[in-house]
Amino acid sequence: MTSESTNDNRLLDAMLLNTKQEVAYRMNNPAARKNDPQTRQLELDHYRSVLEAYRKRKDLTPEERSTRRYLRHAVRRNKLKGRPLTYQLAYRTASWVVNTLFRRRAGIVRHRKQVAAFEQGTAVEQNVHRLKDQLKEAGFNLVPDQALQQHLQHQLPRFDLRYAHPEHPTTDFILRFQKLAGADAYFFSGYEAIERPTLQDVIKRTDTSAKMTVSMTNGPVFTAWEAAHLAKGRPILKEVDGQSLWFRPNTPSPVGEHHPDFDLARAAAQLPIREMKDPGSRNRLLDALQRGGRQEVTLQFTGGWQEKAYLTVAPDLSGVQLHTKEGKYFDVDDYMRRFSLAKQTLEQAQKKKLQPVKKNGRSRVAV
């Protein structure tokens, strides 16, 4: 039975309004318990109100009359809670005998199951909404609703879900969920971001996939975007308690205090990057690098020569690194040496080509 009733039993619908309210309350107040005095009194008052509203109705169906009998039974059971245990035991024994003789026992059991099923369905619905909000806040926008519902229906103490992020196709995520002890509420406890090995790594058996473990309850909290970049080996700059700190891959603590001299803007300015010359492009580039991004830049060399490359922050925060589209390291100094040598060779070839030569006592220009 779901949280939205689909039958025509008006008394049952009215009775379950209190159940839905109490489940929502316990979701928002994990310390609340089902059988505390306030909860019992609210249930008692609600059941009495429903009985009063339908006491003199003549148009009740047989099922609605059965629900009315259950409500009376539930009110009597609720009032027992404050009595001595011996009195409660005697009353329950007598009640069981009477209900069995008058064949009311099956109706009572059926209603209890309906209430329990409705309560569980409402709890699942409420938990899905809460977990979706927690996941979206952490950057997991494609929430696996169906998988969440299926796991929550079994009331597991904990469970994990695999997650694929479209913006990080080479990163695997494992989302972890836990149930609060003694409560109906679940919470998003943390996740892992694991960089997938390449085909070459698998063939060469050199799989050293980086893994970033994030707790949502202890230590700094990272978004899916940030954790994916850390798993790729890229540092990120994050504000913690009002202080901007650099975090490196595979290190559980901030490293900003260990690298007080690291200046991203100064490191990037040492390279002939065209985007660093325009204030707007410069700010966008630095912001992306601080979040762990891999940004395409244009290198400008003397003579107007340009080359495309990708820029990232070095994993050890020693500076910035350039890479080709294929991921190979791009050494600017080596590139400049090879470019200068190629240019010199070309100039020598052109000079030799234009040098006069003699043939059969005559001079001509080489072509």
Buried (B, 14 or more C-beta within 10 A) or exposed (E): BEBEBEEEBBBBBBBBEBBBBBBBEBBEEBEBEBEEEEBBEBBBEBBBEBBEEBEEEEEBEEBBBBBBBBBEBBBEBBEBEEEEEEEBEEBEEEBEEEBEEEEBBEBBEBBEEBBEEBBBBBBBBBBBEBBBEBBEEBBBEEBBEEBBBEBBEEEEEEBEBEBEBEEBEEBBBBBBBBBBEEBBBBBBBBBBBBBBBBEEEEEEEEEEEBBBBBBBEEEBBBBBBBBBBBBBBBBBBBEEEEEEBBBBBEEEEBBBEEBEEBEBEEBBBEBBBEBBEEEEBBEBBBEBBBBBBBBEBEBBBEEEEEBEBBBBBBBEBEBBBBBEEEEEEBEBEEBBEEBEEEEEEEEEEEEEEEEEEEEEEEEEEEE
